Amino acid sequence: MTVSRVAIIGLGLIGGSIGLAVREMLPDVRTTGWDASADVRKRAATRGLVGTVCETAAEAVAEAELVILCVPVGAMGEAAQAIAGALPAGAIVSDVGSSKRSVGEAIARALPGATVIPAHPVAGTEKSGPDAGFAELFRHRWCIVTPPAGASEEAVAKVSDFWEGLGAKVEIMDPAHHDVVLAVTSHIPHLIAYTIVGTASDLEDVTRGEVIKYSAGGFRDFTRIAASDPTMWRDVFLTNRDAVLEVLGRFTEDLTALQRAIRNGDGDTLFDLFERTRTIRRSIIEEGQDDARPDFGRSDH
Amino acid sequence: MTVSRVAIIGLGLIGGSIGLAVREMLPDVRTTGWDASADVRKRAATRGLVGTVCETAAEAVAEAELVILCVPVGAMGEAAQAIAGALPAGAIVSDVGSSKRSVGEAIARALPGATVIPAHPVAGTEKSGPDAGFAELFRHRWCIVTPPAGASEEAVAKVSDFWEGLGAKVEIMDPAHHDVVLAVTSHIPHLIAYTIVGTASDLEDVTRGEVIKYSAGGFRDFTRIAASDPTMWRDVFLTNRDAVLEVLGRFTEDLTALQRAIRNGDGDTLFDLFERTRTIRRSIIEEGQDDARPDFGRSDH
């Protein structure tokens, strides 16, 4: 292990899961933590999410070698400012944000001269808050580390080793490329899910009760990610605007083409796409990124 | 039990599950079955999907009181024609198609004078074929029965009782209303899922390997339903065109509004929607239509 004292700022789903994963998988690492909410700090202490829950951010980071900011991406700059006076010389500052270009800049701006190595564990659930975390969240998932140009190789290695210690697989990536990749694999899927759930609940000729009753036809899959933390996701769309709008444009073009195929009764165009998309599912299962059981194994057939 | 001899035409996921459910839950009911594919008939016999796998559709329905057509909605008319000469007087013809207006008409056209009571069990998985079925598929799920105007009440009751016998809850609905409700809760979700999976695999600056690796960020939820049977879904969009295009128009309007909110940095509009969509998820779980465990219980945290 290359770091032995880790401070976690923000003790929700991700921060709490990091703390629990450290306790289980890196028992020699000491963790401190802080959250802006007193209620969350109390729950974190009760669940033992970190070794010591501190009363201030400054206290939490005072002896840290690695500080991980686990707050919504719009609050990263502020969280970095809260630790600015107390950060030990040589400490590495990282985060878990879902957009990396703007977040890396915000943290660097708040902590001039500090070693900032942003990271993004691609893992989560639709739950949030201090009761949602669990130690296995990162196991077999990818963590993307996005060092700025000229970053210390040693610092990058420490952050990478830490995540591998929690069971994750690490990939180093350019922040701008990260933001496009995640726009496709995470941000646009969330945006679409939020949209269709909203559309369904606003229709005049279909009641909300009907939407709920017949959701097993496919709709319920979308409601899961549309139940994710609203603050976190608002911030993702505001901070990764350019990549999100670019991918959204492509999605809309493709949807318009299918709309035309349906209008024209062009079954071949529909069939060709529907056949092609099956192979992606197969690859995701082969790579261990999803459950192969029908219905995600929901009902344990 | 009000019917004692049921013929199943088409022995894929739904037809096979009906057969297995009858064997388990209505053991006194005799089932016969037929599928257009000799390979499927062979697998059906091996798995015991029905009591007797017949060599022709006519043979399968020869003594049936209830015939259920379990083929893609575009093949319903043809399946009905295949049994036209052999259907016993007084037998009820039903189906399991996902669009009901056009299917009801196609069956009635092929079988003039027959008692046709269309139905749609809102249940399924992304798997298809004779190996995909299981007896519990319909348990706690809704089955929508859409009798034509003037249908025999006795026939409607027999079909309803049959589905309740397999563990389903039954709702009687007007076929046109069914088609709008299912466009929202099933057809548009599938269309969107197919589209985004296609968009993701066609991008130039994000590789297919990246899409697969980072799919746990949300994308993988969409790939499940985009792995559903292509023939079935092509037919659904072609036969429920009007309702699908109507709901798709509403979805596109809503998505355009969110796109504008992202472009303008309007966080409040985003937050308000993301907050609102959470309550729908909660209702779906309360009504027993989905698994409350995080990530659908995928990894049994």
Interface residues (C-beta under 8 A of the other chain):
Chain A: G74 S98 V122 A123 G124 T125 E126 K127 A132 F134 E136 L137 R141 W142 I144 E171 H177 V180 V181 L182 V184 T185 S186 H187 I188 P189 H190 L191 I192 A193 Y194 T195 I196 V197 G198 T199 A200 S201 D202 L203 D205 V206 R208 E210 V211 I212 K213 Y214 S215 A216 G217 G218 F219 R220 D221 F222 T223 R224 I225 A226 A227 S228 P230 T231 W233 R234 D235 F237 L238 R241 V244 L245 V247 L248 R250 F251 T252 D254 L255 L258 Q259 I262 R263 G265 G267 L270 F271 L273 F274 E275 R276 T277 R278 I280 R281 R282 S283 I284 E287 Q289 D290 D291 P294 D295 F296 G297 R298 S299 H301
Chain B: G74 S98 V122 A123 G124 T125 E126 K127 A132 F134 E136 L137 R141 W142 I144 E171 H177 V180 V181 L182 V184 T185 S186 H187 I188 P189 H190 L191 I192 A193 Y194 T195 I196 V197 G198 T199 A200 S201 D202 L203 D205 V206 R208 E210 V211 I212 K213 Y214 S215 A216 G217 G218 F219 R220 D221 F222 T223 R224 I225 A226 A227 S228 P230 T231 W233 R234 D235 F237 L238 R241 V244 L245 V247 L248 R250 F251 T252 D254 L255 L258 Q259 I262 R263 G265 G267 L270 F271 L273 F274 E275 R276 T277 R278 I280 R281 R282 S283 I284 E287 Q289 D290 D291 P294 D295 F296 G297 R298 S299 H301
